[in-house]
Amino acid sequence: MENFKRNISLLMDFYELTMSNGYFVKNKKDEIAVFDLFYRNNPDEAAYSIFCGLEDVINYVKDFRFDESDIDYLKSLNIFNDEFLLFLKKFKFRGDIYSFLEGSVVYPNEPLMTIVGPLIDCQLLETAFLAIVNHETLIATKANRIVLAAKGRSVSDFGARRAHNIDSALYGAKAAYIGGVNSTATTLAGELFNIPVSGTMAHSWIMSFEDEYDAFLTYAKLYPENSVFLIDTYDVIHSGLMNAIKVAKEFLIPNGYKLKGVRIDSGDLAYLSKKCRKILNQNGLKDTIIVASNSLDEYKINSLIDQGAQIDSFGVGENLITSKSNPVFGGVYKLVGIYKKGELIPKIKISETLEKITNPSFKDVYRVFNKENRAIADLLTLHDEKLIQPLTVIDPSKPWKNMVFDDLTIKNMRVKIFDKGELIYKVPDIETRRNYVRYQIDNLMWDEEKRFVMPHIHYLDFSKDLYDLKIKLIKENKYDK
C-alpha cells in the first residue's frame, strides 16, 4: 500500500552519495554489482526471525526520485560532479531484486534480499532498505514471540505512545500484526493497513466522573456492545470489579447485552485475575473476559500463564513496539560480486571476527523439508546451481561433517521482485502475509526451535561449490603477517 506521498530518497548515509559520485566520475556507474542484505544474529537469542518490510521496500523503490530541491541541496555542498547531479535528476532504479516472501521464517547469514544492478543503483538503496527491513523484521519477530507465549490468547498492540516517533508506531503496528498480534490500538495504522483496531477507556475517563459506577454506566450506554471496563483506578476487587458487575446486572443484561470484559493495568496480575475470575463466575458472568496490560512481554506472559493466571487477552505496549529486550536488528548490506565483461567476479569481506567474513557471490537460498514436511535445514548455493539428489552439503561451522540430502523436498525460498527496474511481483494482502507466518510456525517448524531458552539452532548448510569458493577466496585474500 502506498501510504505517504513524501519524498525520502535522501534518507541515506552520505557515503552512498560520495561513493556513487566516485563510481560515476571513474566510469564505473554501469558496472553490474550484486549486494546481499542479511543479518548475523537473531534477537533475544531466538532460533529464527520473521522477515518483514518487503512491501515498504517495494514502495520505496517505486517512488525513488531526486526532486529539484534535493539536487539544489546536493549542489550547494560543492562536492559533487555536475554531470553526476544531472544523472541523479533523471535517476530510476534499473536493477533486479530477489527476496524472501514477507512473513517468512528466516535465519542468520542467509540473504533475505539480493540486489543485482548497476553499482550506483544498488549503492543508493542501502540505508533505506536496512532501515525498513531491520525495524519491521525486529518488531514482527518480537510480536511472534509474544503471541507464542500467549498460547492462543488474544494479543493487542498498545505501543504507539512509547514508540520511537510516528513512523515507528505505524510501521511497528503493521509489522506486529503480520507477526501475529490480533489488533492494534493505533487508529491510523488500522486505517492505512486494514488492521483491526481495539481499545476502550483510560483512567482519565473514570476520574472525570463523580464516581466509578457512573463512569462505567455512561460508557455502557454509549457502547453497549463493547463494554470492557478498566477496573484498577481505585481498587480492583472491592471497587472496580464490583461496579462493573453492578452495571452488567442493572443495565447491560436487562437490555440484551453482556459485560464483554474487564481490564487490569496494575498490581499482581496473576492473583488479581484469578480473584476476578472466581467472582465473575459466581455472578453468572462466565463469558466476561479478563484483559491484562502493564509492561508485558513474552517472558512475563509465559510466567503469568505458568502461575495459572486467568487472563484471556493481553495488551502489550512498550516492550513490543520497541523490542525493548533487544532493540536492534543487525541487518547488513554487503557487496558479494561484480560482473566484468559478463563474468561474475565473486567478492568477499575478510575479518579477524569470524562472523564478519561474508559469504561470496550471487547465491540462492533453499529450504530442505523431510517427508513429514518439516524444515530440517536451509541451504545456500551458487545462483542457478543445479541441485541433483543425492546432494552432498557442508556445514560451514563443522566442515568435516558432510551431509547427504536424498529424496527430500528442496524449495527455493526467494522470488524475483524487480526485473530490470520493473516491478513484477504483486504484494499479497496483509491477512495473507499474516496467515503465512502462522502456517509456517504451526506446520513447518520444529517445536524445539520455538523455545525461549536454548532453542534448537536451525542448520544453514552450503553446497560444496559455494563452500569451496569461499575457502578459495579466503586463502587468496588472506594477509600473512
C-alpha positions in Angstrom: 0.0 0.0 0.0 1.3 3.4 -0.9 0.6 5.5 2.2 2.6 8.6 2.3 3.4 10.7 -0.7 6.6 12.2 0.7 10.0 12.0 -0.9 12.5 10.3 1.4 15.1 9.4 -1.3 17.8 11.3 0.5 17.3 9.1 3.5 20.7 7.6 3.0 24.2 7.7 4.6 26.2 10.4 3.0 28.9 8.0 1.9 26.4 6.4 -0.5 26.4 9.6 -2.4 30.2 10.2 -2.2 30.9 6.7 -3.4 28.3 6.9 -6.2 29.8 10.2 -7.3 33.1 8.4 -7.4 31.7 5.5 -9.4 30.3 8.0 -11.9 33.4 10.0 -12.3 35.6 6.9 -12.7 33.2 5.4 -15.4 32.0 2.6 -13.0 28.4 3.7 -12.9 27.2 0.9 -15.3 29.2 -1.9 -13.8 26.7 -4.6 -12.6 27.1 -5.4 -8.9 25.5 -8.0 -6.6 24.6 -7.0 -3.0 23.2 -9.2 -0.2 21.0 -7.9 2.7 21.3 -10.3 5.6 21.7 -10.4 9.4 24.1 -12.2 11.7 22.1 -12.9 14.9 18.5 -13.4 16.0 17.2 -11.0 18.6 16.6 -12.4 22.1 18.8 -15.4 21.4 16.0 -16.9 19.4 16.4 -19.5 16.8 14.7 -17.6 14.0 13.2 -14.3 12.9 10.2 -13.2 10.9 11.1 -11.3 7.7 9.1 -8.1 7.3 9.2 -4.9 5.4 9.2 -6.1 1.7 6.0 -4.1 0.9 7.6 -0.9 2.1 10.9 -1.6 0.3 8.9 -2.0 -2.9 7.1 1.3 -2.4 10.4 3.0 -1.7 11.9 1.7 -4.9 8.8 2.7 -6.9 8.9 6.2 -5.5 12.6 6.7 -5.6 13.5 10.0 -7.2 15.5 13.2 -6.6 13.4 16.3 -6.6 14.7 19.7 -7.7 15.2 20.7 -4.1 17.3 17.6 -3.5 19.6 18.4 -6.4 19.8 22.0 -5.3 20.8 20.9 -1.8 23.5 18.4 -3.1 24.8 21.1 -5.4 25.2 23.5 -2.5 27.6 21.2 -0.8 30.2 21.9 -3.5 31.4 18.3 -3.6 29.5 16.5 -6.4 30.2 16.4 -10.1 27.6 18.4 -12.1 27.1 15.6 -14.6 26.6 13.2 -11.6 23.8 15.5 -10.3 22.2 15.6 -13.7 22.3 11.8 -13.6 20.6 11.8 -10.2 17.9 14.2 -11.5 16.9 11.6 -14.1 17.5 8.5 -11.8 15.3 5.5 -11.9 16.3 2.1 -10.4 17.4 -0.3 -13.2 18.2 -3.5 -11.4 16.8 -6.8 -10.2 15.7 -7.6 -6.7 15.2 -11.1 -5.2 13.6 -11.6 -1.8 12.1 -13.9 0.7 8.3 -13.5 0.9 7.2 -11.1 3.6 6.3 -13.1 6.7 8.9 -15.8 6.0 10.7 -17.6 8.9 14.3 -16.7 8.3 17.7 -17.5 9.8 21.1 -15.7 10.2 23.6 -15.3 7.4 21.2 -16.1 4.5 20.5 -13.3 2.1 17.0 -12.0 2.8 17.3 -9.9 -0.3 19.8 -9.8 -3.2 20.0 -6.7 -5.3 21.6 -7.0 -8.8 22.1 -4.0 -10.9 24.3 -1.0 -11.8 26.7 -0.3 -9.0 25.3 3.2 -8.3 21.7 1.9 -8.3 22.5 -0.8 -5.7 24.6 1.6 -3.5 21.9 4.3 -3.2 19.3 1.9 -1.8 21.4 0.6 1.1 20.3 2.8 4.1 16.6 2.8 3.4 16.5 -0.9 2.8 18.2 -1.6 6.0 16.1 0.9 8.0 12.9 -0.7 6.7 13.9 -4.3 7.0 15.7 -4.0 10.3 12.8 -2.3 12.0 9.9 -4.2 10.7 11.6 -7.6 11.0 12.6 -6.8 14.6 9.0 -5.9 15.6 7.4 -8.8 13.6 9.8 -11.2 15.3 9.1 -9.8 18.8 5.3 -9.9 18.1 5.6 -13.5 17.1 7.4 -14.4 20.3 4.7 -12.7 22.4 1.9 -14.4 20.5 3.6 -17.8 21.0 3.9 -17.1 24.8 0.2 -16.2 24.9 -0.7 -19.8 23.8 -3.8 -18.9 21.7 -5.0 -15.9 23.9 -5.6 -12.7 22.1 -2.8 -10.1 21.9 -3.2 -6.4 21.1 -0.5 -3.8 20.2 -0.8 -1.0 22.7 2.6 0.6 21.9 2.1 3.8 19.9 2.8 6.3 22.7 6.1 4.6 23.6 7.3 4.1 20.0 10.3 5.8 18.7 8.3 8.5 16.9 5.4 8.3 14.5 6.7 6.0 11.7 7.9 3.6 14.3 4.4 3.5 15.8 2.7 3.0 12.4 5.0 0.5 10.7 5.6 -1.2 14.1 1.9 -1.8 14.4 1.8 -3.2 10.8 4.8 -5.5 11.5 3.3 -6.6 14.8 0.1 -7.6 13.0 2.0 -9.6 10.4 3.9 -11.2 13.2 0.7 -12.4 14.8 -1.0 -9.9 17.1 -4.8 -9.7 16.8 -5.3 -5.9 16.7 -3.8 -2.5 17.4 -4.8 0.5 19.4 -3.1 2.7 16.8 -6.1 4.0 14.8 -4.1 5.4 11.8 -2.4 2.0 11.4 -5.9 0.5 11.3 -6.9 2.9 8.5 -3.8 2.6 6.4 -3.1 -1.1 6.7 -6.5 -2.6 7.2 -5.7 -3.9 10.7 -8.4 -4.5 13.3 -8.4 -1.7 16.0 -9.2 -2.2 19.7 -9.5 -0.1 22.8 -12.0 1.2 25.3 -11.1 3.7 28.1 -8.2 5.1 30.1 -8.1 6.0 33.8 -8.8 9.7 32.9 -12.3 8.7 31.7 -13.1 7.2 35.1 -11.6 10.0 37.1 -13.6 12.6 35.1 -16.8 11.4 36.6 -18.2 11.8 40.1 -17.7 8.1 40.8 -16.6 4.9 39.1 -20.1 3.4 38.8 -21.3 6.4 36.8 -18.2 6.2 34.5 -18.9 2.6 33.7 -22.7 3.1 33.3 -22.2 6.0 31.0 -19.7 4.1 28.9 -22.0 1.1 28.7 -24.9 3.2 27.5 -22.6 4.7 24.8 -21.0 1.4 23.7 -23.2 -1.4 25.0 -21.6 -4.0 22.6 -18.1 -3.1 23.6 -18.3 -2.8 27.3 -14.7 -3.5 28.6 -14.2 -1.6 31.8 -10.8 -0.6 33.3 -11.1 -1.7 36.9 -7.9 -0.7 38.6 -8.3 3.1 39.0 -9.1 2.8 42.7 -9.3 -0.8 43.9 -9.6 -3.8 41.5 -11.6 -6.2 43.6 -13.6 -4.0 46.0 -14.5 -1.1 43.7 -13.7 -1.7 40.0 -14.9 -5.3 39.7 -18.0 -4.7 41.9 -19.1 -1.6 39.9 -18.5 -3.5 36.6 -20.7 -6.3 37.8 -23.3 -3.9 39.1 -23.5 -2.2 35.6 -23.8 -5.6 34.0 -26.7 -6.6 36.1 -28.5 -3.3 36.2 -28.1 -2.1 32.6 -26.3 -4.4 30.2 -28.1 -7.7 30.8 -31.6 -6.3 31.2 -31.2 -4.6 27.8 -30.0 -7.7 26.0 -26.2 -7.0 26.2 -23.4 -8.5 28.3 -20.3 -7.4 30.1 -17.7 -8.0 27.4 -14.7 -7.7 29.7 -12.7 -6.1 32.5 -9.1 -4.9 32.2 -6.4 -4.8 34.9 -3.4 -2.5 34.3 -1.5 -2.7 37.5 -0.8 -4.9 40.6 -0.3 -8.6 40.8 -1.9 -9.7 37.6 -1.8 -13.4 38.3 -3.5 -13.1 41.7 -6.0 -10.4 40.7 -7.1 -12.2 37.5 -7.7 -15.4 39.5 -9.7 -13.5 42.1 -11.7 -11.7 39.4 -12.4 -14.9 37.5 -13.9 -16.5 40.6 -16.1 -13.6 41.4 -17.3 -13.1 37.9 -18.2 -16.8 37.6 -20.1 -16.6 40.9 -22.1 -13.8 39.5 -23.0 -15.7 36.3 -20.5 -13.8 34.1 -18.5 -16.7 32.9 -18.3 -15.2 29.3 -16.8 -11.9 30.6 -13.1 -11.9 29.5 -10.2 -10.6 31.6 -7.7 -8.4 29.8 -4.3 -7.6 31.3 -1.7 -4.9 30.4 1.2 -3.2 32.2 4.7 -3.6 30.7 4.2 -7.1 29.4 6.4 -9.2 27.2 6.8 -12.8 26.2 8.6 -13.7 29.4 6.1 -12.1 31.7 3.2 -13.6 29.8 4.8 -17.0 29.9 5.2 -16.6 33.7 1.6 -15.5 34.2 0.3 -18.5 32.3 2.6 -20.8 34.3 1.1 -19.3 37.5 -2.4 -20.1 36.4 -3.4 -16.5 35.7 -7.0 -16.3 34.4 -6.2 -13.8 31.6 -7.9 -14.1 28.2 -6.3 -11.2 26.4 -3.1 -9.3 26.7 -2.4 -5.7 25.7 1.3 -5.2 25.1 2.9 -1.8 24.6 6.5 -0.6 25.0 8.2 -4.0 25.2 6.6 -4.9 21.8 6.8 -1.7 19.8 10.5 -1.0 20.8 11.5 -4.7 21.2 12.9 -3.4 24.5 14.8 -6.6 25.5 16.8 -6.5 22.3 16.1 -3.3 20.3 18.5 -3.7 17.4 18.2 -6.0 14.4 21.6 -6.2 13.0 20.9 -6.4 9.2 23.8 -5.5 6.9 24.2 -4.8 3.2 27.3 -6.2 1.6 28.8 -6.4 -1.9 29.2 -10.0 -2.9 30.1 -9.8 -6.6 30.9 -7.6 -9.6 30.3 -8.5 -13.3 33.3 -7.9 -15.6 32.6 -8.4 -19.3 29.6 -10.5 -18.4 31.5 -12.7 -16.0 30.7 -12.6 -12.3 33.7 -11.9 -10.1 32.8 -13.0 -6.6 33.8 -10.7 -3.7 34.4 -11.5 0.0 35.0 -9.4 3.1 37.7 -10.8 5.3 37.8 -10.1 9.1 39.5 -11.5 12.1 36.0 -11.6 13.6 34.7 -14.9 12.2 31.1 -13.9 11.9 32.0 -10.8 9.8 33.5 -12.9 7.0 30.9 -12.7 4.3 29.5 -15.4 2.0 30.6 -14.5 -1.5 28.9 -14.5 -4.9 25.4 -14.4 -6.2 23.5 -17.1 -4.2 20.2 -18.9 -4.0 18.5 -19.9 -0.7 16.7 -23.2 -0.4 14.8 -24.8 2.5 15.0 -28.5 2.9 12.0 -30.5 4.1 11.8 -34.1 5.3 9.0 -36.5 4.3 6.8 -35.1 7.2 7.1 -31.6 5.6 9.2 -30.3 8.5 12.0 -27.9 7.7 15.3 -29.6 8.6 17.9 -27.1 7.2 18.4 -24.2 4.9 20.9 -24.5 2.0 23.0 -21.7 0.3 24.1 -22.4 -3.2 25.6 -20.5 -6.1 23.0 -18.8 -8.2 21.3 -21.2 -10.7 23.5 -24.1 -9.4 21.9 -27.4 -10.4 20.7 -29.5 -7.5 20.6 -33.2 -8.1 19.9 -35.6 -5.3 21.7 -37.3 -3.6 23.3 -34.0 -2.8 26.3 -33.6 -0.6 26.3 -30.4 1.5 28.7 -28.9 4.0 28.0 -27.4 7.5 30.4 -24.4 7.4 30.8 -24.5 11.2 31.8 -28.2 11.0 33.2 -28.6 7.5 34.4 -32.2 8.3 30.8 -33.2 8.8 29.3 -33.6 5.3 25.6 -34.4 5.0 23.8 -36.0 2.1 20.3 -34.9 1.1 18.4 -37.7 -0.7 14.7 -37.9 -1.5 14.0 -34.7 0.3 11.9 -31.7 -0.8 14.1 -28.7 -1.6 12.3 -25.3 -2.1 13.8 -22.1 -3.4 12.8 -19.6 -0.8 13.1 -16.3 -2.8 11.2 -14.8 -5.6 12.2 -12.1 -8.1 10.5 -8.8 -7.2 12.0 -6.3 -9.7 13.3 -7.2 -13.2 15.5 -4.5 -14.8 13.8 -1.9 -12.7 10.2 -3.0 -13.3 8.1 -4.4 -10.5 6.9 -8.0 -11.5 5.6 -9.1 -8.1 2.2 -8.4 -6.6 2.2 -8.0 -2.8 -0.4 -10.2 -1.1 -2.9 -8.5 1.3 -1.9 -8.2 4.9 -4.1 -11.1 6.0 -2.3 -13.4 3.6 1.1 -12.4 4.9 0.0 -12.8 8.5 -1.5 -16.2 7.8 1.7 -17.3 6.1 3.6 -16.6 9.4 1.1 -18.7 11.3 1.2 -21.6 8.8 5.0 -21.9 9.0 5.1 -21.7 12.7 2.3 -24.3 13.2 3.1 -26.7 10.4 6.7 -26.5 9.1 8.8 -25.8 12.2 10.0 -28.0 15.0 8.8 -27.2 18.5 12.4 -27.2 19.7 13.1 -24.1 17.6 10.3 -22.2 19.3 11.7 -22.4 22.8 12.6 -19.2 24.5 15.5 -20.7 26.4 18.3 -22.6 24.5 16.2 -23.2 21.3 17.4 -25.7 18.6 19.6 -23.8 16.1 18.4 -24.3 12.5 21.1 -25.7 10.2 22.5 -23.5 7.4 24.5 -25.6 5.0 26.5 -24.8 1.9 26.7 -26.5 -1.4 30.2 -27.9 -2.0 30.8 -25.4 -4.8 29.9 -22.4 -2.6 32.0 -23.7 0.3 35.0 -24.4 -1.9 34.6 -20.9 -3.4 34.6 -19.2 0.0 37.7 -21.1 1.2 39.5 -20.3 -2.1 38.7 -16.5 -1.7 39.7 -16.5 2.0 43.1 -18.0 1.1 43.6 -15.6 -1.9 42.8 -12.6 0.2 44.4 -13.6 3.5 47.2 -11.3 4.7 50.0 -13.3 6.3 51.9 -11.3 8.9 
